[in-house]
């Protein structure tokens, strides 16, 4: 559980105060959230739950 809390805290710090430009379904099992500075957050559905990945501008 600590790993999940750590990951959530890291994502919160990384995305804090960013403005969302667009949200769209990137693939059938994936949502893309793109921010004004070009940062992208991908949320994928997996058999175990959700997987998050972030790419920078």
C-alpha positions as CSV (number, residue, x, y, z in Angstrom):
1,X,0.0,0.0,0.0
2,X,2.9,2.4,0.7
3,X,4.0,2.0,-2.9
4,X,0.6,3.2,-4.2
5,X,0.7,6.1,-1.8
6,X,4.2,7.0,-2.9
7,X,3.2,6.9,-6.6
8,X,0.1,9.0,-5.9
9,X,2.2,11.6,-4.1
10,X,4.7,11.7,-6.9
11,X,2.0,12.2,-9.5
12,X,0.4,14.9,-7.4
13,X,3.7,16.8,-7.1
14,X,4.5,16.4,-10.8
15,X,1.0,17.6,-12.0
16,X,0.3,20.2,-9.4
17,X,-0.8,23.6,-10.8
18,X,-0.8,22.4,-14.4
19,X,-3.8,23.4,-16.7
20,X,-5.4,20.7,-18.7
21,X,-5.5,21.4,-22.5
22,X,-7.4,18.3,-23.6
23,X,-8.7,14.9,-22.4
24,X,-9.4,12.2,-25.0
25,X,-9.6,8.5,-25.4
26,X,-6.2,7.7,-26.9
27,X,-6.9,3.9,-27.3
28,X,-9.8,1.8,-26.3
29,X,-8.2,1.1,-22.9
30,X,-6.3,4.3,-22.5
31,X,-7.1,8.0,-21.7
32,X,-4.7,10.8,-22.5
33,X,-4.7,14.0,-20.5
34,X,-2.6,16.7,-22.1
35,X,-1.6,19.8,-20.2
36,X,-0.9,23.3,-21.5
37,X,2.9,22.9,-21.1
38,X,2.9,19.7,-23.2
39,X,3.1,17.2,-20.4
40,X,1.0,14.1,-21.1
41,X,-0.6,11.8,-18.6
42,X,-1.7,8.4,-19.9
43,X,-4.1,6.3,-17.8
44,X,-4.3,2.7,-19.0
45,X,-6.7,0.0,-17.8
46,X,-4.9,-3.2,-16.9
47,X,-6.1,-6.6,-15.5
48,X,-4.8,-5.4,-12.1
49,X,-6.4,-1.9,-12.1
50,X,-4.9,1.2,-13.6
51,X,-1.4,2.1,-14.8
52,X,-0.2,5.7,-15.1
53,X,2.6,7.1,-17.2
54,X,3.8,10.7,-17.7
55,X,5.8,12.2,-20.5
56,X,7.3,15.7,-20.4
57,X,7.2,18.4,-22.9
